[in-house]
Amino acid sequence: MPPKPIFQPLNFERLDAAEQLRRSREFLRVMRQRRSVRAFSREPVPLALIENAIRAAGSAPSGANQQPWTFVVVSDPALKRRMRQAAEAEEKESYERRMSQEWLEALAPLGTDWQKPHIEEAPYIIVVFRQAYGLDFDADSGAETRSRHYYSEESVGIAVGFLLAALQISGLATLTHTPSPMKFLSEILQRPPNERAFVLIPVGYPAADAKVPAISKKPLGEIMVLR
């Protein structure tokens, strides 16, 4: 028999309509300023900002509340150097051989290429890992025990959204980087076999001369359907 659920009162603050709208507009204003940054300052970032953002990400909903994520925060220059070298090797292969012409044309307006200096320049790299299944070990025998995780990809995707929003609210710049394949991240960061690299996120302040592509987002009428 599964354990019976234990319930507690909901902690919920009911806001008046004016405050709801004010907070909604302020959040929208801040999030509209979010851009993918590829030129970072080496200026240090308070670790507390990273920790609080990860706490926020860890509050995201997940399938069966299994919280199938691990956030590896990397600041060690030697590790970042190894990550950059491995990422550039994979990206160079992708840009020169793996990507279709259609894919390259889709990326052209963004001006990206296989070179990834931001991995070394940003003071922190957060590598988000998805726990494909639960992994535990018996204290006495050392036997491995696996448990199924439900909706792990969707859960980690939601958590990453929380993380990016929290970092933006904190006044930090980010980039979502998904070199393919990403197995090298598990090896460099010595992650257990149940974890799969999901995304690599450089975090820091933008360089003084940072520039971003002149692109726009779809208007509300193209992304919202009201029935």
C-alpha positions in Angstrom: 0.0 0.0 0.0 1.4 3.5 -0.9 1.7 5.9 2.0 -1.3 8.2 2.6 -0.7 11.8 1.6 -0.2 14.4 4.3 -1.8 17.8 3.7 -1.1 21.2 5.2 -2.8 24.6 4.8 -1.9 26.4 1.6 0.3 29.5 2.1 -1.1 31.9 -0.5 -1.2 35.7 -0.5 -4.3 37.1 -2.2 -3.4 40.4 -3.8 -5.7 43.2 -4.7 -6.3 43.8 -8.4 -4.1 46.9 -8.6 -1.1 45.1 -7.0 -1.6 42.0 -9.2 -1.4 44.2 -12.3 1.6 46.1 -11.0 3.6 42.9 -10.3 2.5 41.4 -13.6 3.7 44.5 -15.6 7.0 44.7 -13.7 7.8 41.1 -14.2 7.0 41.5 -17.9 9.2 44.6 -18.2 12.2 42.7 -16.6 11.7 39.6 -18.7 11.4 41.5 -21.9 14.9 42.8 -21.3 16.3 39.2 -21.2 18.6 38.4 -24.1 21.0 35.6 -24.8 24.4 37.1 -24.1 27.6 35.7 -25.6 30.1 38.3 -24.3 30.6 38.3 -20.6 32.6 40.4 -18.1 34.9 38.5 -15.8 33.7 40.6 -12.9 32.8 38.4 -9.9 29.2 37.6 -9.2 27.9 37.1 -5.6 27.4 33.4 -5.0 24.3 34.2 -3.0 22.6 35.3 -6.3 23.4 31.9 -7.9 22.2 30.0 -4.8 18.9 31.9 -4.6 18.3 31.3 -8.3 18.8 27.6 -7.9 16.6 27.6 -4.8 13.9 29.2 -7.0 14.5 26.6 -9.8 14.2 23.8 -7.2 10.8 25.1 -6.3 9.4 24.2 -9.7 6.7 21.6 -10.1 7.8 18.1 -11.2 6.2 14.8 -12.0 5.3 13.0 -8.7 7.4 15.7 -7.0 10.5 13.7 -7.8 12.6 16.8 -8.5 14.7 15.0 -11.1 17.4 17.7 -11.5 20.9 18.5 -10.4 22.5 22.0 -10.8 26.2 21.9 -11.1 27.8 25.3 -10.5 31.3 25.6 -12.1 33.7 28.5 -11.3 37.0 26.6 -11.4 39.0 28.0 -14.4 40.6 24.7 -15.2 37.2 23.0 -15.4 35.8 25.8 -17.5 38.7 25.5 -19.9 38.2 21.8 -20.3 34.5 22.3 -20.9 35.1 25.0 -23.5 37.6 22.8 -25.4 35.2 19.8 -25.4 32.2 22.0 -26.4 34.1 23.7 -29.2 35.3 20.3 -30.6 31.7 19.1 -30.7 30.3 22.4 -32.1 33.0 22.6 -34.8 32.0 19.1 -36.0 28.4 20.1 -35.9 28.8 23.4 -37.9 31.1 21.8 -40.5 29.5 18.3 -40.9 26.4 17.5 -38.9 24.1 20.5 -39.4 21.9 20.7 -42.5 22.0 23.7 -44.7 18.5 24.6 -43.5 19.7 24.5 -39.9 22.7 26.7 -40.7 20.4 29.2 -42.5 18.1 29.3 -39.5 21.1 30.2 -37.2 22.6 32.8 -39.6 20.6 35.8 -38.2 22.0 35.0 -34.8 25.6 35.2 -35.9 26.7 32.1 -34.0 29.6 29.8 -34.7 31.5 26.9 -33.1 33.7 29.2 -31.0 32.5 29.4 -27.3 34.7 31.9 -25.3 31.8 32.6 -23.0 32.3 29.3 -21.3 35.6 30.6 -19.9 34.7 34.3 -19.6 31.5 34.0 -17.5 32.3 33.8 -13.8 29.8 30.9 -13.3 28.6 28.1 -15.5 25.5 26.3 -14.4 25.1 22.9 -16.0 21.7 21.5 -15.5 21.4 17.7 -15.4 18.3 15.6 -15.8 18.0 12.6 -13.6 16.7 10.0 -16.1 15.9 7.7 -13.2 16.4 7.6 -9.4 19.6 6.0 -8.2 20.3 4.8 -4.7 22.6 2.3 -3.0 21.9 -0.1 -0.1 23.9 1.0 2.9 24.8 -2.6 3.8 25.2 -4.5 0.6 26.1 -1.6 -1.7 23.5 -2.9 -4.2 22.2 -0.4 -6.7 18.5 0.5 -6.6 16.8 2.2 -9.5 13.4 4.0 -9.5 11.4 5.3 -12.4 11.1 9.1 -12.9 8.0 10.5 -14.4 8.0 13.4 -16.9 11.6 14.1 -16.1 12.2 16.1 -19.3 9.2 18.3 -18.9 10.0 18.8 -15.2 13.6 19.9 -15.9 12.5 22.2 -18.7 10.1 24.0 -16.3 12.9 24.2 -13.6 15.3 25.8 -16.2 12.6 28.4 -17.0 12.4 29.3 -13.3 16.2 29.5 -13.2 16.5 31.8 -16.1 13.7 34.1 -14.8 15.4 34.2 -11.3 18.8 35.1 -12.7 17.2 37.8 -14.9 15.4 39.3 -11.9 18.7 39.3 -10.1 20.3 41.5 -12.7 22.4 38.8 -14.4 22.9 37.9 -18.0 22.6 34.3 -19.2 22.9 32.1 -22.3 21.3 28.7 -22.9 23.9 26.5 -24.6 23.2 23.0 -25.7 26.3 21.6 -27.4 25.4 18.3 -29.1 26.2 15.7 -28.0 26.8 16.7 -24.3 28.1 13.5 -22.8 31.5 15.2 -22.2 29.9 17.3 -19.5 29.0 14.2 -17.5 32.6 13.0 -17.8 34.3 16.3 -17.0 32.0 17.0 -14.0 32.0 13.3 -12.9 28.2 12.9 -12.7 26.6 9.5 -11.9 25.2 7.3 -14.8 21.6 8.3 -14.2 22.2 12.0 -15.0 22.0 13.5 -18.5 23.3 17.0 -19.3 20.3 19.1 -20.2 21.7 22.6 -20.8 24.8 24.6 -20.0 24.1 28.2 -18.8 26.9 30.8 -18.6 26.0 33.4 -15.9 27.5 36.8 -15.2 27.4 40.5 -16.1 27.6 41.3 -19.8 30.8 42.7 -21.2 30.9 46.5 -21.6 30.9 46.1 -25.3 28.4 43.3 -25.5 26.1 43.2 -28.5 23.1 41.0 -29.3 21.3 40.3 -32.6 18.6 42.7 -33.7 15.7 40.2 -33.4 12.2 40.5 -32.1 9.7 38.2 -30.4 6.3 37.2 -31.8 3.4 39.5 -30.7 0.7 38.2 -28.4 -1.7 37.7 -31.2 0.6 35.1 -32.8 1.2 33.1 -29.7 -2.1 33.3 -27.7 -5.4 31.7 -28.7 -8.4 32.7 -26.6 -11.5 30.4 -26.8 
